[in-house]
Amino acid sequence: MATFRRFEEINAWQTARKSTARIYTFSNGSLGRDFSLCDQMKRASISIMANIAEGHGRRTNKSTLQTLPTQ
């Protein structure tokens, strides 16, 4: 298993960050009128990044693995 010094190095976090940027762009355009849906999508995407960072902060392999997606 790889060792990460910072949560920003985790591929899942990087992917979540890119997805969050896309969601913000998309919600400002096509879905801009559905405020409730836009807000929920934005909060959910940020939550993914926060959960990965929190798991990394615990510094145990087991808790970090629980926060990362499985294939």
N, C-alpha and C positions, 0 to 999 in steps of 0.2 A: 504494500500500500504506500502511496506517495505521502510525503510529509510536506505540509504547507505551512509556511511561516505566517502568511497573511491570508485572510479569507478571500481577498481579491484574486488570489492565485488559483482558486478552485474553479474548474471549468463550468460546473453547474451554476455557480454564482455569476460568472461572466455571461453565460447564456441567459440567465434570468435578468440581468441588467439590460442586455440587448432587447429582450422581449418587453421589458418595462418601457424602454424608449419607444418601441413600436406601438405599444398600447397607448401611450400618451399622444403620439402623433395621430394615430387612428381615431382616438376618442375626441380629439380636437376638430376633426374633420367630419367624417361620416356619421358618427354617433353623437355629435355635439349636442343634439337636442334632448337626448335621453340622459339627463343628468344623473339619475339614480344608477343606471347601468354603468355609465362612465366612471362614477365614483367607486363603485364596487370593483370594477376591473382594475382600476389604479391601485386601490388598497390591497387587493389580492396579489398583484404583481410585486408590490413592495414587500408584502409579507413573506413571499418566497425568498427574497434576498435576505431579509432580516432573520428568517429561520436558519438559513445556511450559515450566516455570520454568527448567530447564537450558538449553533452546534459546534462551530470551530472554536469559539471562545471557551467552551467547556474543556477543551484539551484532552478529551478521551476519545479513542477510536470508536468505541461503541456508540456514543451519543452523536458523533459526527456522522457515522454511517447511517444512523436512523433519520437524519435530516436530508440526506442525499437521495435523489430518485434512483430507482432500480429499473433495469431494462427487462 
